[in-house]
Amino acid sequence: MGLRDLIKGQLLDVIEYQTDDKRILAHRFENGGKQIMIGAQLTVRPGQIAVFINEGEIADVYTEGQYELTTSNMPVLTKLKSWKYGFESPFKVDIYFILIDEKIQQPWGTPSKIPIKDPDFGIIRIGANGYYSYKVDQPELFIKTLVGTDSQFTVEECRPHINGKIVSSFTDYFSESKVTYFDAYSNMDEFSEGVAGKIGETFSGFGLSLSDFVVKELRAPENVEKAMDDRAAVGAMGGMGMYQAKVMTDATADAAVTMAGNEGGGMGPMGMQMGAGVAMGGMMGNMMGNNMQPGQTAQSTQEAKPIVQCPKCNGSVAGGTKFCPHCGNNMAPAVSGVSCVKCGMTLLAGAKFCPECGTKQSAVCSQCGVELTPGTKFCPDCGNKQ
């Protein structure tokens, strides 16, 4: 082997990195102690970015493509090494290949139940888990904050750094948004989007971009889960306030049963039932009263309507109903066309007193004394003209 071949064997003329391992995020190119020769070929494959680092300082960055290394395409390195007229001697730098393909559905979870302040339940401890997807979008920052001097950096090595930030951001979001555990559990998709907005800032600080984030499961203490079930059951009665009233009702009823069952109560099972009934009745009355507007009473909430009979089918009909629900008859009072004998107001059919002046409308036949209806011109009994 000649001297020229020996020297060439100590220089790099091809720089590239190939891998099918989807776990790799960053790989430092192994140069075997060789220096880079003038005009060396750099190949950056799809899904990769190559970063040159000179003595710990990030220099030139190359995206997908093939490059012949000269001073024209190494401006930062040229400046760092003070190559005024181009480099003629081989040089050494660290080269990192960053894999920028998306790393999908990476798991995350709280290591234990974490305390949060819930507007409904106060301080409770909850657990959560899910998954997220991300990729490297700022290689220089990624190397500075996470990779450092590692020869190879994987998603497994990255996960503890990210998961710790996710848990803290998750806790902060609960505190800042004032969202309740019940609402978060009931609207998991919307809750995931809210948390993702908070966590996205953390990813950017690592040179990463968050493309997907999902809260798959939320876990709370058993008593909170039971409270949620109870709240859902009484949700139609007014939400959390009614749930609290229900809790008070149950507690009062239990206390009443206990008191009635004591020997001093002297009423035995009957007393327990009566005590519970009175307590439940009182509490339900309070619950209904609390839902009314100020100044409103149970009677004024829905005033009773008089019951009238349909003149056609004699069915019972609520007052004010326009048509009979039994036969469809028009319930509007019929007008007689007869005027009051005193004030002249038009009267309803069969009216015996004027609703305007109160005058009695019936009359008697001047000849036979039979009672006549208002407006009668001839007596139906004797035929006498009136």
CORZITA-V175173 format. One record per helix or strand of 2 or more residues. SS is the DSSP state (helix for helix, strand for strand). FROM is the first residue (numbers start at 1). TO is the last residue. If there is no record, write none. Layout:
ss->[SS/SS]
from->[FROM/FROM]
to->[TO/TO]
//
This chain:
ss->[helix/strand/strand/strand/strand/strand/strand/helix/helix/strand/strand/strand/strand/helix/strand/helix/helix/helix/strand/helix/helix/helix/helix/helix/strand/strand/strand/strand/strand/strand]
from->[3/11/24/35/48/57/65/71/75/94/103/114/122/139/152/155/181/188/208/222/235/240/268/298/307/316/335/346/363/371]
to->[8/15/28/44/54/62/68/73/80/99/109/118/136/147/154/177/186/205/220/233/237/261/290/301/309/318/339/348/364/372]
//
